[in-house]
Structure formats: C-alpha cells, structure tokens
Amino acid sequence: MSQQPFSSLAEFKALLEAAEGPDASALHAAEDRNGQLTKPPGALGRLEELAIWVAGWQGNGRPAINAPQVVVFAGNHGVTAQGVSAFPAEVTEQMVLNFQHGGAAINQLSKAAGAKMDVHALELDRPTQDFTQGPAMDEAEVVSALLVGWNAVDEATDLLVTGEMGIGNTTSAAALFLALYGGEAETWVGRGTGVDDAGLALKARVIRDGVNVNASASEDGLEALRCLGGREVAAMAGAMARARVLRVPVILDGFISTAAAACLQASVPGALDHVVAGHVSAESAHASALDHLGKEPLLSLGMRLGEGSGAGVAINILKSAVACHSGMATFAEAGVSDG
C-alpha cells in the first residue's frame, strides 16, 4: 500500500474537498479581542481583518507568525519550442543555482521577513510536453509534481508563500486562465520576461492553440493543470492544497502562482479560503485573474519578477497585523477609558 497521501487526481481532489475550514471559536475570540484593543474601532483598517483571518486558520484567538516558509519551485516547459520566451530554458537551471547560493531577490526578501526558504527543481532536464500538440503532462506526471509541492510544506510552518521559476511559465499561466475563465487569448497574455509586440501576438496564438487542442482543460481545474500547466505550477498547487489541509494561511504571489491557485478553486470551491493575495503584479492580466478569484491584493508595487517576491514582501504586512492584534493592550489592561 502506498505511503503517499494520494496517487491520482481524484484522490487529491477528495483530500481538498475534505479539508476543514477556519476555527469558529478562534474567529469569535479574535473578533472579541479586536473590539477591546486600545484604538478606535476599525482604526487599523485591513490589518484588523487580516489578523482575525489568520486567527481563524491558526485556531488561536491571539495568533502569532513565528515560522513563515517560502518555497520556490522550478520547472521547464515544452511550449518554449514555440518561441514564446525572450530567454532560453537554460536560464531556469541557472536561476535555481542562484536561489541555492542565496543570490536572488527572494532570498533577500525571505531573510528580511524571517522566513525559511526552500527550493525544489522538478526534472529540469525533462520539460513538459508542448501543449499546442497535446497535454503538457499525463496524470502520473502531474500527480508527481503535486506531491513535490505537498511534501515541501513544513508541518511546523504558520504562514506559507509559494514562488516559481520557469522559462515559458507566463504562457502556461495565460493558457490556464483562458481555459478556466474564457475571453480572448489577447487579454490573458503579457510580456513575461520581456517579449516584444510580435512575441505578444505569438503567445496569444500559442495559448489559443493550446486550449483548442486540450478541450478537456476547460471542464475542470485539475484537468487544466494537467493539460496546460507546468511541473512548478502543479507543485505550487500541491503546496497550497497541503496548507489548506493543515489550516496554514497562504500568501499568493503573482500571475503564475495565481494560475496554480485558480486550478484548485475551479476544481474545489472554497479551496482558497485560506489564501490572501499578496500583491497585484505588473503582468497585464494579473488584476483580472485576482478579480475572478475574488482576492483583493495587499500591495501594488509594479513588481513582475515572480519567485514569490511580491508575496515575500507581504509577509511583513501579515506579521504587522498579527503583532498589533496579539501584542496590543486592551483598554482594561492599559487602564484607558474606552468611552
């Protein structure tokens, strides 16, 4: 008997469907505490909502963020054979080495946020299939990638960020959004790592071809992930699902991590209740994707790096929210009249 938590997409979906929601008593306790803190009601704005949200998922009316984790997944995409990226696939492996040596932006942001950072490269020498010719992965391949993400989450973590690196993955993400949400191909493509106008038109054609060839991708989020995703996209989805089962809050990063999340939501409604959007990126369709998910971003800094970088900055926003909620004195404790 397999020791893995799931061995098929159906088993993965069942685990996600069975995941529990936030702790109602912790939510009530956090709301009650928030009403007694030494500040006018609502004076900390969205920080108050975030702290209460974290409390519900942590099951603690006075939550703490002491062990945030950033996990970066890397994969290569067969669709790059269509010329959709300004950079060659070798850059993926070179950037993984940079992550491992501590030289990337996400390394610095993780350090600044006090987060543990891990890097997982997924079969970089074996890109996914070109999805304009058929599915990017078979079921065994996508399940294997989901498991990498699932197993990457430290059970001791209390806040999770998933990041990615993969030349060609903005094309994969755009194809996923086209399959899941429809519209015109042109509305979902962006410049990624810097393609020109001709490259933009090519990406639109490629994602249109990919969705047309993989008709089943529009029928279910996990099938979309298999047909149009990449190994690193699936791994992010697996990590987010594991966090949902563990009731660990997640900060969503940019365009590609949002595509991974969208696959979960399209397959299991409520699968992203434990997720907050860290930022809206400069990738042109990211704001629309977040709107489809009903997620209001915490930050808008014009970032378009990926790696988990926008979400990495947002870790400190959540830490600030929780620090105020759990560390402030109540009116009674401070001996201050509350009116």
N, C-alpha and C positions, 0 to 999 in steps of 0.2 A: 504494500500500500504506500502511495506517495506521501512524503512528508511535506510536500509543497502545499500551500493553502488553497491553490486552485490549479487545475490543469486544462481548463477550457474557458472560453469567453463566457459561456453560460454559468459556470461555477463562479467566475469573477463577478459577474453581474449579480448573482444571488447573494454574495457576501456584501456587496454595496447596498443592495436592497434591504438587507437585514441590519444594517448599521443603525445604532441608536442616535437619537437627536440630543440636543443640549439638555443639561440637568435643570429641571424646572425649579427645584428648591434653591439651587445656586443662583439662578437668574433672579428669583424673588429676593434673596438675601442681598445680592449686588444692587438691585434697584432700591431696596430699603436703605442700604448704606449710602448710596449716592445721594439720596434725599436728605441725609443728615450731615454731609460734609460742609466744611467752612467755606462756602461760596454761595452766591445766588443760584437758584435753580437754573440749570442749563447753561451756566456761565462758561463751562469748558467745552460747550458745543459738541462736536462729533467725538471728541475724546471720551466723553461720558458714555456714549453709545458703544464705542469700541471696547471700553473696559467691561461693561456689562456683558457684551457679546463673548469676550474672552472668558469671563467668569462662568458663563453657561457651559461652554465647551470643556473648560478645565474642571467643572464640578466643584468650584470653590468661590464662594461669595466675595472673597478677598484674594483675587488671583495674583500670581507672580509669573514673570517671564525670566527664568534663570538659565535655560538651556536651549536657546534657539539653534536651529540647524538649517544650513544651506546645502542643498545637494544639486550639483551640476551634472547633467547627463550629456553625452556626446554621441552623435551618430552620423553616418553618411547616407546620402540619398542618390538612388539611381537616376532620378529625374534630372540631375545635373548634366546628364548626357545631352539634354535638350538645349544647353547653353543659357540656363536661367540665372546663373550667378556671375558676379564680376570677379569672383575668386575661385581658384581650383580647390578640389576636395581635400588636397593635402593640408590645407590650412586648418582643417578640423583637428588633425593629429598634432600639428604644431601648437595650436592653442591649448589642447589638453596638457601638453608638456608645460606650457606657461602657467596654467592653473596649478599643476602639481608642484611647480617651483615657486609659487606664491607671487607671480608677477602680473596677474590680471587685475582689472578693476574690481571684480567680485571678491578677490582675495582681500583687498583693502577694505571694502565695504563690510565684509563679514567680520573682519578684525575690529572695525570701528563699532560694530553692533554687538560685539561679544558673542558672535555665533560660531559654532563649529562648522567647518566646511569640508564636504566630501566631493570627490569627482569620480564618475563612473563612465568609462568609454565602452560603448557597445559595438563590438565587432566592426571596428572602423575599416578593416581590410575587406569587409563583405557588405557593400552598400545594399540598401533595399532595392527592389526591382523598380524600373522606370514605370511609374503608374500611368503613363499615357499608353502603355502596352498591355496593362492588366494590373491586378492588385500588387501593392508595394510589398506586402507580406502575406504568407499563409497563416493559418491560425496558430500553428506551433511557434512561429517566429514572433507574432505579436504577443502571445501569452508569455514567451520567454522574456521579452522586453518589459512587459507589465510586472513580471516577477522581480526583475532587477530593481525597478522602482519601489515595489512593495517592500523588498528586503533591505532597501537602502535607508529606510526610516528608522532612526534610533528610538526605541521604545521609551527612552528617558526624555526625549525632546518635548518641549512645551510650546513650540512655535516652529512651523516649517515653511521654508522657501524652496521652490524648485526652479532651477535655471537650466539653460541648454546651450549647446554649441553644435552647429551642424550646417555646413555649407549647403545651400539649397532649401533650408527648412522654412524660410518665409513662403516659398512656393507651395510646400506641403501644407502649411497652415492656411494659406489662402484657399487652396483646394478644399480643405476641410470645411471652412466657413461657407464656401459656395455650395457644397453638398448639403450642409446642415441647415443653412438659412436661405439659400436661393439668391435671387437677384442676378445682376450682371457680373460676369467674371471681372470686368474692369474695375468694379467698385471694391473688390477684395484684394487686388494686387497692390504692392508698394515697391519701393526701390530697394528694400532689404539692405544689403551691404553696399549698394551704390550703383545699380544698373541705370543706363540711360533710357531715353524715351522708347527707343527701339526694343530695348530689353524689357521694358514695361509691357509693351504690346505682345512680345513673345511670351512673357509669363501669363498674361491673360489667356492667350491661345492654349498654352500648355495646361492650365488648370481647367479650362473648359473641356479640353480633350480628355483629361483625366477623369473628370466627373461623368462625362458621357460614356466612357469605356467601362467605368465601375458604377453601374446604375444602382447596385445594392447599397452603395455608400450613403445614399440619401434616405435610406429606410431605417437606419439605426446608428447611434453614435459609435458603438464599438466596432461595427462593420465599417463605418467611415474611417476609423482609426487604423483598421487593418489594411484597407484598400489604398488610403491616401496619406497615411501618417508615416513617421519615421520611427526608428527604434528609440531615439531620445524623446520623441513626443509621447510614445507609449509608456516609456519609463516614468516620465513626469506624471502621466495619468495614474500609473500604478502607485506612485508615491502619494499622490493626493488621495487616492482611494484608501490606502493604508492609514493615512492620517484621519480620514473620516471614521474608520473603524475604531481607531484609538482615541477618537474625540480630541484630536490635536488641531488647533487653529492653523490655517494656511494663509499666507500672503501670496497672491497671484502676481506674477511678473508681467511680461509684455505680450506681444502678438502671438508668439509660438506657445508659450505656456497657457495662454487663454484658449488657444485652439485645443490643447490637450484637455483642459477643463471642460470645454464645450462638448467634447465627445462623451464625457461622463454624464453631464447634465442631460444631453439628448437621449441617453440610454436609460438613466435612472433619475427622474425628477427629485429634487432635494439633495442630490449628491454633492452639491456645492454649498450647502447651508453653512459649512464650517470654513468657507473661503471668503476673504475680503480682497478687493483689487488694490494692489499697492500703488500703481500709477497708471496713467494713460501715456502710451509711448508716442513717438513721432511717426511711427508707421501708420500710414494714412487711414487704414480701416480698423485700427485697434479700438477707437472710441465706439464705432458701430458695433463691434463684437461685444464689448462690455455692456452696451445698451441691450443687446439681445439676451445677455445673461442677467440683466438687472443689477449690475455691480457698479457702484459709484466709486471712481478711483480716489485714493487718498492724496495723490500728488500728480502734478503735471509739470514736468521739468524739461520737456523736449528731448527726453532720452530715447535712444533706439539701439542700444548695444546688445540687449539680451543678457545672457549669462546669469540671470537672476538679479541684475544690478538695480533696477528700479524697486523691486521688492526688498532688496537688501537695505536700501535707504529707508524704506518704510518700516523696517523692523523697529527703528528707534521711535517712530510715531506710536506704535503699539506699546512699546516699553514705557513711553512717557504717559500714555493713557492709563496703563495699569499702575504705574508708580504713583500717580496722583490719586487714583481711586483707593488703592490699598494703603498708601502711606500718609495721606492727609488726615488731620484730626477731624472728628465730628464736632458739632457745636458744643455738645455736652463735655467732650474730652478737653476742649480748648477753653471752656468756661466763657464762650462767646454767646451772646444773646442772638437767637435766630429770628427775632422779631416778635 
